[in-house]
Amino acid sequence: MADDRQQTGTGDPDRTLELLWGVLEPPTRGPKPGLSVERIVAAAVALADADGIAAVSMRKVAEALGVGTMSLYRYVPGKGELLDLMFEHAVADEPRQPDDGRPWRTRMEAAARESLATYRRHPWLLDVVAGNRPPLGPNVMDAYEGWLRIVAASGLPPREVSATVELISTYVRGAARAAIEQQQAEARSGVSDEQWWESRRGFWERYFKPERYPTITALYTENAYEQPLDSFEYGLARLLDGVAARVAAVTAPPPA
């Protein structure tokens, strides 16, 4: 199976930073007046939103814009720089949580939900590997600063602040992948989860043995599967419970 994941940070460092921070002068020559970095990136993001990151190439972006491929290179040097710009664009509309007096946990819950919403709007982000080489653009840096500021307000030591942000962002990314893969499976197959399970009703009658699976049976008997919890909210709450316990431990006054 082909690996469609792509890595940020592979373009020319100086050109990429200039593009991310908007300090490049627009080209003075070109066959298509009105073409811009913003239009190119928006077209690339639209392609990725519709068909996944593997569908994005300089040629396909040019076709979407109705220009020749070489016209794009006057604005964006190549696919490496374009990928960083797409990542930066995708997080631009993610709301920031202001320092408005709410508890750190309340703001962190809101930030995590907004991050999940970003992945839902742009599922291809899950196939972009940023890791320790993120696009160093203003939107990405603003988002990171905002998360750090929230966790720092908890009173955790500095090293634990950055580690906690990494922990929560990893959780959100994993939860987003699970939710989006479920949606994609239904879209590809045309079969809903309910239909899939209904078509396998015979499993419970012919193969499932309560004595072999007593815990599953007990949970079923107690209607544990009738109204399942929101897995994202449940996991986020338990994760933040752990962070809160750590906060309480490191900020507690020393014993008298």
N, C-alpha and C positions, 0 to 999 in steps of 0.2 A: 504494500500500500504506500502510495506516495505521501511524503510529508509536505503539507502545504504551508507549514509555519515559516514565517519570515522574521528576520532579525533587524531591529532598529540599530542605528549607529554605524551603518556600513558605508555611508556616503563620505564625501570629502568633509573633514571637520570644519574648516573655516567657511566653506560655502554653505554648509548646512546651517551653521549658527547664524550667518548673515541672513539666510532665508527665514529662519525661525523668528528672528527678531526684526525682520523687515527693514534691514539697512541697505539692501542692494538697490541700486538705481535701475529703473526699468530699461530694457534695451531700446535703443533709438532706431533700430531697423527691424523690420519683420513684415511678413506678408499679411498678417492678420491684426489690424488695429483693434484695440480693446481686449486682446488676450492679456491675462495677468496670472501671477502666481495663485491668487485667490481663486480664480475661475478654474485653473488646472486642478488645484487640490480639491475643490468642491466636486468637480466631475469625477475625480478618482475615488473620492469617498462615496459618491452615489453608486458607482460601479461596484465597489466593495460591499456596500449595504445590500445591493440587489443580488449579487452573485458570488460574494466571498472574495477574500484577498487574492486568491490565485487567479481571479479573472482580471486583475489590474495589471496592465502593462502600458508603457508609454504609447504604443501604437493604438491600443484600445481607448485610452484617454483622448488621444488626438482625434480618433474617429467620433467619439462622443461630442467633441467640441467642433467638429467639422473643419479641422485644419490638418495640415501635413505633420507627420511625426516630428520632423526636424524643427518645426516651429516651437515645440515645447522645450527643446533644449536651450533655447535662448533665455528661458525663464528658470527652468529646473534642470540641473546637470544630468540627472539620471534617476533610476528607480530607487536607489539607496536614499537619496535626499527626499524624494517624493514620499517614501514610506514614513519618514520622520515628520514631514509636514502633515500627512494624513492623521497620524497619531495625535499631533498637537491640535489639529482641527477638531478631532472627535471629542476631546475633553473640554473644548472651549465653552460649551453650553451647560456644563455641569455646575450647578449652583454652589457657591462657597458658603460655609456656615460662619456667620459673623460672631464676634465676641460680644454677645448681647446679654450676658448675665445668666444664660441657661447653664445647667450643670454640664460638665465635660461629657458625661455619658449620653445625655440627650442629644448633644450636637454630634457626637460620634455615630449614634444610631442614624441620624438624618444623613450624615455624610456617606455612610455605608449604603444606605438605600439609594442615594443619588448615584453612587458609583455603579450599583447594580443596574439602575436605569440606563446608564451610559452603555453598558455592555449589551443591554437589550436593544438599544437603538442601533448599535454598531457591533453585531456579533463577531465580525471579522477581527476585532481587537483581541479575541481569545487566540487567534492564530498568529499574533504578532508578539514576538519575544522581546521584551524590553529589558527585564532583569536589572543588572547593574549598568546597563548602557542605554538609559532612557533618552528620548529627545529632550534636549535642554532648552526648550522654548518657554515663553512666559506662561502659557496656560498650564503646562505640566508642572512647572516650578511653583506656580500659585497654588495648584491643587495639593502638592506635597507640603508646601509651607502651611496650608490650612489644616491638614491632618496633623502635622507635627504640633501646631499651636494648640489644637484641641487636646491632644494627649498630654502635652506639657502642662496644661492647666490642671491635670489630675494630681500633680505632685510627684510623679515618678522620676527617678534619676535620669539624667540625660541619655545614657546608653540604652536604658529600658524604654525611653520614649520612642527612639527610632526603631527598636526591635518590635515594639507593640504595633506601630504603624505598619510595619512589614507583615506582622502576623494577621492583622485585620484585613489588609488589602489582599493577602493570599487567600484568606477565607472567602472574601467577596468574589474573587476571580473564580475560585473553585465552585462556589454556589451558582454563579452565573453560567459556568460551563455545563453544569448538570441540568439547569433549567432550559438552556438553549438547545442542548443536545436532545432533550425530550421533545421540544417543539419541532426540531428539524427531522426527527425520526417520524413524527406524525405527518409532517409535510411531504417527506419523501415517499412514504408508504401509502398515504391516503387513509390510514387506519388509526383511529383514536385509541388511547389507552383502554378506554372502556370496551371498545370493540375487540381489541386484542385479547383482553382477559375473558370476554364473553365467548370468544371462539375456542377457548381452552378450558371450558367448564368441566370437560371430561377428566381433566387432570385430578380434580378434587375427588371425583368418584372412583376413579380406577387406580390412581397411583399414590395419592396422599394418604398416609397412615398416621392417625393422631398419636398413637403410642410411640412412633418414631420421632415425631415433631411435637412434643408436649407443650413447648413454650409458644410456638405459633398457634397451636390449638387454643391455649388458654387466653392469649391475647385476642384471638378472633371471638372467643366466647364472651369476652368483656367488651366487645365492640370497639376495639382499639383501631380498627381500620375503617370504621364507618365515617368518622370525621377527623381525618389526619390533621396534625398540626401543620402550620406553615413552616416548612423546613428551613427556609432562610431566616425567618424571624426567630424561630426557636434556637437555631444554631448561633445567631448573632447574640441573642440574649445570654446564652450559656457562656459564650466566649467573653462577653463583657462582664459577666459575673466573675469570671476568673481574673480579669484585669482589675476589677473593683476590689477583689480580695487582696490582690497584690498591692494596690494603692493603699488600702487600709493597713497592710502590714508595714509598709515603708514609711508611712506618715504618722503612725501611732506614736504618741509621746513615750519616751523611755519610762520604764517602771520606776516608781519612787524608791 
